[in-house]
Amino acid sequence: MALTNEIIALISDIHGSLRARGETLATAESLTAGGLSHALTIVPGASDVFLGSITAYRPEVKISQLNVSKSVIAANSVVSEEVAIEMARGAIKSFRSTWAIATTGVAGPGPSDGSDAGRVFVAFVGPTVQVIELSLSGDREVVRNATVASAIASFARILRQRDISAPAQQKG
């Protein structure tokens, strides 16, 4: 996966923000198959904040390694906001990290588990919980790369918002 200079700069910003707060990050990946953790560790010093990743490509691995509830999968499918959140919570528990980012969706070429190719959920769990839903088009590589880029850009924005609001919260 080729990362743009903009994405690499955002990764550096993520690391700087986490390092400044003494926070850590882990990932739980399905459709990105390790691509997100690869991207997050491309800059020097990544081990200061990045603890590790679990690639849970199959539902039974999400259940056994990330403690995703069978009932949540049955009620919502593996391509859902609820599963993405449980995956991230499982990564936090496994790695004892401050934050986790989880990706789940369908890279394609065709539909899977009742969802069209390009339907993706990315969960950001830590001091706050946020989820984005993506509707992407293109082949498997395009969907995976766009998911990684979106996850990085969104997490950088989440951390920036926390950094901006933190001084105001401390004054109150």
C-alpha positions in Angstrom: 0.0 0.0 0.0 1.4 3.3 -1.1 0.7 6.1 1.5 0.4 9.7 0.4 2.6 12.3 2.1 -0.6 13.8 3.6 -1.5 10.4 5.3 2.0 10.0 6.6 1.9 13.5 8.1 -1.4 12.6 9.8 0.1 9.4 11.2 2.9 11.5 12.6 0.3 13.8 14.1 -1.5 10.9 15.6 1.7 9.6 17.2 2.6 13.0 18.5 -0.8 13.6 20.1 -0.9 10.1 21.7 2.7 10.5 22.9 2.0 13.9 24.5 -0.9 12.4 26.4 0.8 9.2 27.4 -1.8 7.2 25.5 -1.5 4.1 23.4 -3.3 2.6 20.4 -4.2 -0.9 19.1 -6.2 -2.1 16.1 -8.6 -4.8 15.4 -8.9 -5.4 11.6 -11.1 -7.5 9.4 -11.4 -6.2 5.8 -8.1 -4.2 6.0 -6.3 -7.4 6.9 -3.4 -5.6 8.7 -3.2 -2.7 6.4 -4.1 -0.2 9.1 -1.6 -1.4 11.5 1.0 -1.4 8.7 0.2 2.2 8.0 0.2 3.2 11.6 3.7 1.8 12.1 5.3 3.3 9.0 6.8 6.3 10.9 9.8 6.0 13.2 9.0 5.8 16.9 5.7 4.0 16.3 6.4 1.6 19.1 6.1 4.5 21.6 2.3 4.4 21.1 1.3 1.5 18.9 0.9 -1.7 20.9 -0.3 -4.2 18.4 -3.1 -5.6 16.2 -5.5 -8.5 15.9 -6.5 -9.4 12.4 -9.8 -11.2 12.8 -10.9 -12.0 9.3 -13.5 -14.7 10.2 -16.5 -14.4 12.6 -15.2 -17.1 14.8 -11.9 -15.2 15.3 -13.8 -12.1 16.2 -15.6 -14.1 18.8 -12.6 -16.0 20.2 -9.9 -13.3 20.0 -11.9 -10.1 20.4 -14.8 -11.3 22.5 -17.4 -10.1 20.0 -20.7 -11.5 21.1 -22.3 -14.2 18.9 -25.7 -12.6 19.6 -24.4 -9.2 18.3 -23.2 -10.8 15.1 -26.4 -12.8 14.7 -28.5 -9.6 15.3 -26.5 -7.2 13.2 -24.0 -9.2 10.9 -20.3 -8.8 11.1 -20.6 -5.8 8.8 -22.1 -3.5 11.4 -21.4 -0.6 13.8 -22.1 -2.8 16.7 -19.5 -5.4 15.7 -16.9 -2.7 14.9 -17.3 -1.3 18.4 -17.1 -4.7 20.1 -13.9 -5.4 18.0 -12.3 -2.2 19.2 -13.3 -2.9 22.8 -11.8 -6.4 22.5 -8.5 -4.9 21.2 -8.4 -2.5 24.1 -8.9 -5.4 26.5 -6.3 -7.6 24.8 -3.6 -4.9 24.6 -4.6 -2.7 27.5 -4.4 0.3 25.2 -6.1 3.7 25.7 -7.5 3.6 22.2 -8.4 1.1 19.5 -9.5 1.4 15.9 -11.5 -1.5 14.4 -12.4 -2.1 10.7 -15.1 -4.4 9.4 -16.8 -4.5 6.0 -16.8 -6.0 2.6 -13.8 -5.4 0.3 -15.5 -7.2 -2.6 -15.6 -8.0 -5.4 -19.2 -9.1 -4.6 -21.5 -8.8 -1.6 -20.9 -10.7 1.6 -23.0 -11.3 4.8 -25.9 -9.3 3.4 -23.8 -6.2 2.6 -22.6 -4.8 -0.7 -19.0 -4.5 -1.5 -17.6 -1.2 -0.3 -19.8 -1.1 2.9 -17.4 -0.5 5.8 -17.6 0.5 9.5 -14.7 1.9 11.4 -14.9 2.3 15.1 -12.7 4.5 17.3 -13.0 3.5 20.9 -11.2 5.0 23.9 -12.1 8.0 26.1 -14.8 8.6 23.4 -16.6 6.2 21.0 -17.2 7.2 17.4 -18.0 5.2 14.4 -18.0 6.1 10.7 -19.8 4.2 7.9 -18.2 4.3 4.5 -19.7 3.4 1.1 -16.8 2.9 -1.2 -16.5 1.8 -4.8 -13.6 0.1 -6.6 -11.8 -3.2 -6.4 -10.6 -4.8 -3.2 -7.3 -2.9 -3.1 -9.1 0.5 -3.6 -11.7 -0.3 -0.9 -9.0 -1.4 1.6 -6.7 1.5 0.9 -9.6 4.0 1.1 -10.7 2.5 4.4 -7.1 2.8 5.9 -6.8 6.4 4.7 -10.3 7.3 6.1 -9.5 5.6 9.4 -6.3 7.6 9.8 -7.8 10.9 8.7 -10.8 10.4 11.0 -8.7 9.4 14.0 -6.4 12.4 13.5 -9.5 14.6 13.5 -10.8 13.0 16.7 -7.5 13.5 18.5 -7.3 17.1 17.2 -10.7 17.8 18.6 -9.7 16.4 22.0 -6.5 18.5 21.9 -8.5 21.6 21.1 -11.1 21.0 23.7 -8.8 19.9 26.5 -7.5 23.4 27.5 -11.1 24.7 27.7 -12.1 21.7 29.9 -9.1 22.3 32.2 -10.0 26.0 32.7 -13.6 25.2 33.5 
